[in-house]
Amino acid sequence: MAPSFEILAYEDTPLGPLCLRRRELLGRPGTVVTEVTLNHEFLMSSYITDSERALSRIALSLHPGRELDVLVGGLGLGYTAREALVSDRVRRVEVIEFLPQVIGWLQQGLVPLATQLNADTRLLLTRGDVYAQLAAPAARKHDLILIDVDHSPDENLGTTNGAFYTSTGLLLARQHLRPDGILAIWSYAEHSDFVAALRSVFSQVQAEPITVWNDLVDEEQTDWLFFARD
């Protein structure tokens, strides 16, 4: 019989201790979830992934093109990347992940979507800092840039991430978009200052709340997605 709680990986990182764990939900016998904690704080789960998937799905619905080149900032458990790859309009998805351990989890088959992602030849995994790449001159331009790294524009995992969420940082990021390209950002909180920064750079900006019922805690939870384009 499989254990009801299992530590799959535990490693030190520049951002603090990183843990990948798998557990059976006490209130949902037979339901097994994979979770990530960073610096002893809960980061993400495979149980509720609506907003991560919606980040890709809505961005794709806003772009009319085909043979799309997609850049994803942050691999996590892979739900944003996988949702992009579901579309036959996507030619290439590059995921830039800061922590090599997270890439290793996927390559070792430790996360739920490993089989699908590892089998998809359109997926490219790159170890790096997506914010540093977007602040540098564009070596390659993308149709969609999807950012799911920080908790919110105010709560960053890395000390240098904050510059991205300013008008200056967004201007630099815009250079990495092709014509009709879309920049999409995930946040757990609504953020009017960030929306203002987006509107100072892009001609079209929309904020989309994604609300789901979390039956584990018996309450609604709302994440926010921001989409910007010219």
C-alpha positions, 0 to 999 in steps of 0.5 A: 500500500502506498504511503499517505505522505511522501517526501519526493525531493528536499534540497537547499536552493538560493531561495531557501529549502525546496520540497516536493511532496506527495500526499493523500488528502485526509478528507478525500480518500484516494485523492493524491496531490503533489505539492511544493513548498519553498522556504517552508511556505506552501507554494503550489499544488496539483489539486487546484490548477485552474488559474495556471491553466487559464493563463495559457488558455486565455492568452491563446484565445486573444491571439489570432495566429498559428505556429505560435512561439510561447515563452513561459517564465516558471515551470512549477508543476508544468500546468501552464506549459502543458495547457499551451501545448494542448493547442495545435496552434502552438509550434514551440514552448520554451520554459525558463526555470530559475531552479534546476531542481524543478527541471530535474523533477520533471525529467525524473518523472516526479510530477504528475504531468511528467509523461505528457511533457517529456514526450512533447518535442515542442517543449524546451526547458531552459535553466535561467532567470526569465526576468534577466532575459526579458530585461536584456536585448531580445535574441528571439521574439515570442507570440506569447510570454506567460509569467507565473513566478511570483506570488504577486507584483508586490511579493516576489520570490527573488530580490531582483524580480520587482523591476519587471513590474515597473513601466521601465521593466515592462518596456524592456519586456515588450521588446521580446514580443512579436507584432500582435504578441501578448504578455500575460502575468499570474498573481494571487492578488489584484494589483491596481498599481501594476495595471497602471504600469501595464497601461503606461506601456501597452495599448490594451490591458485586461485583468481577469479574476479566476475564482474557484471553490476550494473544498479543502478549506470550504471557501472561494479563492480568486487569483488574478491574470493580467493580459497586455498587448498593443 
